[in-house]
């Protein structure tokens, strides 16, 4: 796979295979695990510009990256150019982020109904004003996360690329599906290729990358400057290491086939789940220090609830998975969860 270090503004991503921003998933716990296992860069979850402007420091403390969490983008959404600029300025002033990323592609109803996210794909003049306002408010590089269009009637991927670049963005990351399709259907990597040919700024491709082979094929088909992985990294931070090894082994005829190197052992899965839970507990302890709204549950209980969205991916393909998920839906302690995980692993034990 031919990928060179990616630079835009002051940001340099040595290995441009990055973790996508995903609401409910890419908190500091998941981000740090992915960085430690080879991700070239990470993004925060979606942060509301209105929330940042209203709550200021309290909201930022929850988003604040760890000292070793670099490169990292502060990922914001909103429909008001001035509020987006103000939110970006808050993120820059509070410190810790390497660049600011603007969401112009989230298809979730509660975001779109506010005129934000993917709604901006139907209002390119507003998208341009937002990018220009954010770019003018901060010294940090500014990127845009978007899609190839909203629906078939309004989709114009080349016009989207033109607007993003003309508005001053330093980089663009594009999910190769229409917003109306969410994550369904095959991604249209050919449209990424057409955008790449038109753009002078770097483009990162997103959508449909769940293995090293997928990453290699996306780059081959589209010629993008980097690859972004979303759902393929949930419960699988090892995917970044596998892609790195695939690149290093490209000229080694004795290298082990990629597919066989992607799957972690049962022990690795178990240990990663325990570590992920531990980091979630720490993160929730921080949240409770800065916000009374986070105290409905203890830090441990909140972590266990949040981890439920990750568990199906960690235990994918294992015998007894369904029964485990039913039990874990009611457990609120780390020890209880790991006890059930150990039972599942014992059932699936194999020579690693």
C-alpha positions, -999 to +999 in steps of 0.1 A: +000+000+000+015+033-011+009+059+016+034+086+024+034+108+055+006+133+053+011+170+060-014+199+061-005+231+078+015+223+109+002+188+112+022+158+101+007+123+102+035+099+097+012+069+091-020+083+076-044+056+087-066+073+112-095+066+136-127+082+125-148+104+149-178+083+161-204+095+186-206+072+215-174+054+207-143+076+202-138+089+237-103+091+253-105+054+262-109+041+227-087+068+212-056+060+233-060+023+228-060+029+190-030+052+191-011+027+211-019+000+186-008+019+155-034+045+146-017+075+129-041+101+143-075+103+161-105+125+163-127+133+193-164+125+193-188+151+179-187+181+201-216+206+199-205+241+192-235+254+211-225+232+241-189+245+240-200+281+238-225+277+266-205+255+291-170+265+280-144+249+303-167+222+316-175+208+282-138+210+272-126+192+302-145+161+291-131+164+256-096+173+266-070+149+252-043+132+272-008+145+271+004+117+248-027+117+226-013+131+194-020+138+166-056+146+175-084+167+160-111+185+180-143+175+160-171+201+162-206+204+146-231+232+143-251+253+119-241+289+130-208+302+115-202+326+144-208+299+171-187+274+153-159+300+151-163+307+188-162+270+197-131+264+176-114+293+194-123+278+228-107+244+217-076+262+205-072+283+236-078+255+260-050+236+243-042+200+235-055+197+199-034+196+168-061+208+145-099+216+143-122+194+123-157+205+111-184+179+108-203+182+075-215+147+072-232+132+103-266+118+091-281+114+125-316+130+127-310+151+158-279+167+142-294+171+107-326+186+121-305+215+135-291+223+101-258+208+110-238+177+100-250+162+067-277+190+064-248+212+052-245+190+021-278+206+010-267+241+019-232+245+005-232+283+009-237+278+047-210+252+047-186+276+031-194+303+056-188+279+085-154+268+071-144+304+065-155+315+099-136+287+117-105+292+096-105+329+103-109+323+141-080+300+148-043+295+139-046+257+140-051+239+107-088+232+098-102+201+081-136+190+071-153+156+076-180+151+050-197+127+026-201+124-012-236+139-010-268+139+010-290+119-015-291+111-052-311+143-060-287+167-044-254+148-046-225+166-063-192+153-048-170+175-070-189+207-060-185+197-024-148+193-028-146+226-046-165+245-019-144+229+009-111+238-007-121+273-018-133+281+017-098+275+031-099+240+046-064+225+049-076+189+045-108+169+037-119+135+049-147+120+029-171+091+037-178+075+003-215+070+009-245+093+007-258+106+040-292+089+034-275+055+033-258+060+067-234+029+067-254+007+042-244-004+008-211-004-009-189+027-006-183+045-039-145+048-038-144+058-075-159+092-064-131+096-040-107+092-070-126+119-089-123+142-059-086+134-054-080+144-091-096+178-086-082+187-052-049+203-043-054+198-005-050+163+009-080+139+010-085+110+034-109+083+023-135+068+047-161+040+044-160+003+040-125-003+055-126-033+078-094-051+071-059-044+057-071-057+024-099-031+023-074-003+031-051-014+003-079-016-022-093+018-013-059+034-018-054+015-051-088+025-064-090+061-053-054+073-048-064+090-015-037+104+007-049+086+038-074+061+051-099+066+079-114+037+098-146+039+118-167+008+127-138-015+116-118-003+146-146-008+172-135-037+194-105-041+171-077-015+177-054-042+163-065-033+128-041-004+127-011-026+136-022-051+110-023-024+083+011-012+094+026-047+092+010-051+058+028-021+045+061-032+060+057-067+046+047-056+011+081-067-003+085-098+019+075-129+001+077-149+033+053-127+052+023-142+069-009-134+049-027-104+063-060-121+071-043-145+095-025-117+113-056-096+119-074-118+144-062-114+180-060-143+204-086-149+230-062-138+257-055-106+238-092-099+234-099-105+271-070-083+282-080-055+258-116-055+272-103-053+307-080-024+298-108-006+279-131-009+309-104+005+332-099+035+310-136+041+308-138+042+346-110+067+348-127+089+321-160+088+341-142+098+373-130+129+354-164+137+341-178+135+376-152+160+388-163+186+363-200+180+359-228+172+384-249+159+354-225+129+352-233+117+388-265+097+380-243+066+382-210+059+398-180+061+375-178+024+374-215+019+366-213+046+339-183+028+324-201-005+323-231+010+306-209+027+280-189-005+274-221-023+262-218-007+228-182-021+224-187-056+237-204-071+206-174-061+185-148-076+209-166-109+211-176-111+174-176-147+161-173-164+195-196-192+206-220-181+234-218-144+224-256-139+224-260-153+260-231-131+272-247-099+257-280-107+274-263-111+308-241-080+304-271-058+297-278-059+335-243-058+350-229-026+365-195-037+379-163-043+361-156-075+381-190-090+372-185-082+335-150-097+334-162-128+352-187-134+324-161-126+298-138-152+313-165-178+311-170-170+274-133-172+267-130-205+285-158-219+262-139-207+231-104-216+243-081-227+215-044-230+209-033-194+202 
